[in-house]
Each structure stands twice: as structure tokens, then as C-alpha cells.
């Protein structure tokens, strides 16, 4: 299991590196001009092996709770904040990293963790329309492939963590 300190150090060094112009993408946009966002998501698993999904208010999609790190926020603090805000559950730390996923079109790197709820009760919030405990089969029916695979990797307890890329909807 990777420590949060290691991940913080690794991401801070990656986020500040600019690619040479000949290695930039087709639009020749550097990460300095358009930096990557870093996000976290927490897959809470219950005693029956089901994952807690949220239905987002902004787009109606089902996915694990999570969001973008705030400036100066650590990875574990962001994970705990996002999960609490979107579900009403406080999670145990440290959580287990089960995957790192890059949205190739949105320039978002997301770290997904398998979580255990230790306090709280299911609650919707400003960004959450509904909550649902989902089996493996239900996850694949409810969520787009790019999000379903994150939940399935967490349910499997992927070790070492999965590393995948997607276009916002489908794996690539």
C-alpha cells in the first residue's frame, strides 16, 4: 500500500513539470497553460460487498463519491471531505488505494480508494441527488464504463492498484 505522503510527493513533482514542445499533444497546450486536475474518489463497501454510489445532481450520472483536491489540501483530507459532503459518512483512514485513472480528454487524474464507513448516516448534499448500495452487476448497469471500472477495481481490492486511462466515458 502506498502512503499518502508518498502520493502527495509524487503528484506535486508531476504537476509542476512542463513537457518539451515536441512532446505536447496535438493542440500543443502545455500542462502549465492547462494543468491537470487531481481528484479523489472513495468506494465505501458494506458488509454485503456492495458499493455505495451517488447520483450526481449536475448530470444525473451514478459514480463513487469524490471530487477535486482544494489548494493546500492533502489527499486523505480531500478524500474524507468529499465522501462526507456527498454521502454523510465519515470514513476510516488510511484508506486503500485501488486505482489511478486519467481522463485523457479532461486532463483529470483521479485516485480511487476502498473505504470503510465509521460514522454517519446516508445523506444527500448539494452535489448529490441520490445514494444507492449497488452490487457488482448493478454497478455495471448504472455507471458509465469509466466509472464502473473504478468501483469494480475497489471491490476487487486491486493490488497493486490499477492504472487506467479513459475518455470520460469509456476505457481507452
N, C-alpha and C positions, 0 to 999 in steps of 0.2 A: 504494500500500500504506500502511495506517495504521500508525504507530509504536505500540509497546507503551506508551510514555509517554503518548501522546495518549489511548489507550483507557483506561489507568488513571485519568487525569484526568477523562475523560468519565464513566466509571462512578462515580467517587467523588462527583461532583456530582449525578448522577441518584439514587443510592441514598439520599441524605440528604434528598431533597425530599418533603414530605408534600403530598398533594393536598388542595385545599379540600373540605369535607364534601359540597358539592353535586356534585362530580365523582367521588366514590368509587363503587365498584361496588355491586351490589345488596345486599351484606351490610354495606355501609358500614364496611368494615375498611380502615384506613389502612395504608400501607406502613411506618409507624412501628410499628404494632401487629403487623403481619405483613410483615416486609421481604422483598424479592425476594432469592433466592439468585443468585449469579453462578457459572457453571461454564464450563469449557473442555473441548474435545474435540480430539483430533488424528487426522487421517486420514493414515496412512502409506501412501504409494503406492510400489509396487515398479516395477522396470524393465519389467514386462509390462503396466503400467497397472492393476494390481489393487489393491484397498484392503484393509488389514488390519482385520478385525472381531474383537471379543471377544464371547464368550458369557458374560453375567453370571451369577454364582453365585446371586444373590438372586432373580432372576426368570426366568432362562433365555433372556432376550432377546439378540439379536445387535445390536450397535451399535459405533460407534467408541469407542476408549478415552478416558476423561475423567472429570471429577468437579468438585466444588465447590472454589472457592478457599478456602484457610485464612485466618484473620485475619492481616493483615500480609504476606501472600504476594503477589508480583507476578504478573501474568498469564503472562509467559514462564516463571517459576519453577513455577507451578502446572501449566502445560501439560507441561513437561518431567518433573515429578514424577509426574503422573497417567499419562502414557504409559509411563514406565519401570516404575512399580509394576504396571501392568496388562498389559504386553507383554514386558518385558525389554529393550526397545530404548531407547537414548538417541537423541534427535532433534537435528538442527541447528537453531540459532536464528540469526536470526529465522525464524519460520515465516510462511506467507502466510495472512492472514485471508480465509476464503472465505464466511463467513456468520455472521449473528447471528439466533438463534431464540428466541422467547419461548413458554414453556409457559403458556398463559393460565389454566389451572386450577391448576397447581402453583406459579405465581409464580417461575419459574426463567428467567433469561436466560442463554443459552449461546452462547459464541463458538467457532466451529469453524475449525480451521486445517489447511491442507495441509502435511504434514510429510515430511521425509526422514530415514530412519534412518541414523545414522552409526556406531553401535557397538551391540554386544549381540547376543543371540540370543533367539528366541521362547521365552517362559516364562510360564506361568500364575502367578497370585498369589492372595492372599486373596479378591479380588473377581472373579477371572476363572476360569471353568470351562474354556474352550477358546479357541483362536485360529484364525482362518481367513483366508486370502487369498481375496478374492472379486472376481469380475468385476462389471461393471455389472448384468448380468442377475441374477446370484446375489444381489447386494445387495438388489434389489427383492423377491426371493423370501424372503430370510432376515429382513430387518429391517422393523419397522413403518414406515409411510409417514413419520412424523415424524422418524425416524432415517435412513431410506434417503435422503431428500432431502438431508440434511446431507452424506452420503458422495458422492452424485452431484454436488452443488454443488462439493465439494472436487476430485473427479475432473475436473470441467469447468474448474477453476481460476477460478471465478466472479469476475469483475471488472467493475464494483465488486462488493463482497461482497453476497450475497443477504441479504435481511431478510424473515423469515417468522414466522408465528405458528401454533401448533398446540394441540391439547387434550391432549397427552400421547401420542396415537396417530396422529391424522390432522391434516393441514393444515386451517386454517380461514381 
